[in-house]
């Protein structure tokens, strides 16, 4: 199959839901995708099994603070510069582009990047959601060496990092990103299709499209979305407090939702770092105390408009919005010991043992 | 000729004088040079004319705040990692190492790096002195494209930057340097011997050795040094005030010297940013007012111990030291319009038109 202009709105809605508040503003990625498809034609969507084992897959993502990415006009030559560097280093051009993170703008942007390069998009990504740090990808969890990062910024600089590990990869890429104006296009874990098997999360472009289409024309969009995701509804109410600041290339903060209607008197706080990380009822997360915690990273927590079921991204949170909070299980990869070490609650500074959302909400 | 262990003290003294206070602590470079020569043997010193036109010359320097470089134990594998990256990108290994800046530790360190790699050292550098920013090199002034920077840090990360210009080269390299612990080894303007002609300052290793030897056993070391450099003595006195802080990978500050003996009542202030930049008598530099300015960058200003004529580096400035301040002309390359635009007083934020030290001190 191919992705054409008519698929972009559904893809964008699905990617916003999977973005758990982050991954960049999907409007930015959508505009870029529509513009590129009009100029270069539709983008073939391929499965890993369709590619020869030695085909080069280039995982791409925008890196930077969403509030900055949102406002910057993206250059159009970044994908070309990354592809040129890939060809210089590997002696052959990319066979396919992959989204590093399906959540948010980074799930839609790769359609534009693939269109510009004239290569197919792989139906897979490295997260099955969005995460704020570059080492938080399935390739890292699968034990692939984080031996090469290629970055291209809007002014035309290209930076190649050969880090000793994933944490240095994050530290150096973030420093380059901040120096380059807090936004850049990044290729991380360039790999062959052969090595990608078992190291990427397959089918996630198709899944995002399906999520986006689930609410189209639905009488009860919130219910339709919940069914599609297999999600628990944590609260329905009103956004009463948003505390959000941009520091060191990240957006950090909290969003507080107070219950309305039948749920009057309840209060849920969502803690976020680009993405929504922890949802806790009646209070803040305290060291080691998980009383009140209803869901935690790497499980997915998304704030949606109660009426339309559209995701509300971190940068669009506003006092008084009528919202519901949904939570659902992450890909099993993230529940392995290496997965939790990489992107569990402690990786974000929370002194909490991970408990799956199904258990946390079973008696809720 | 070759550089052996017995040459290192003189080379270090000369490089410290040419460092105008900066370029890193020469003791660090000296220790590394002695250790590497003992392990790998003496280092051939070659002239540009000795190399075939297509021989690869790799200009190397340490980048970072001197106060940090001073205290960090340097890794020994950085030169090897840079050379491997050069070979990966150019398809052949380096034929010679060149010091990017002859001033300070960066003039002595390349002896160690060349010894470890088993390649000759080129008798040339990119500054004829020391400068704080990476675009302030003769290759940039000569119009060579700043198209590649290779950095290797102490933990083993390798970063390659393809910047759009010299200023972006500086901005990105500095960001990587700070993220990597404020110190890294850097190859900038990897070039063939053919392209190096007219784009590097030749003979500066020999010059540094000659400066270092001028004071050996001299009855009047200060006079001998002054003669060798063709330098003017701006003041002899006592260090009465040192204001120094490390921010964003740089050391910035001022040093004030009050005259003693015949010069009692006089006061000279040296403004510095890693290196000594402006010497002004009786007052601070005010916008556009050069009254009292006795020497300014790119001319060289070095504070020396009055008795031994050894250079006092920025990080060693101490209240009460008996010092003299010498100033002498820079290489003619720095007095061209492009040279002054790159490293003249305005490049450092001083609202001053450049006037050669010979003119500023002719009526002093």
Interface residues (C-beta under 8 A of the other chain):
Chain A: X85 X88 X89 X155 X156 X157 X158 X159 X160 X161 X162 X163 X164 X168 X171 X172 X174 X175 X176 X178 X179 X180
Chain B: X85 X88 X89 X155 X156 X157 X158 X159 X160 X161 X162 X163 X164 X168 X171 X172 X174 X175 X176 X178 X179 X180
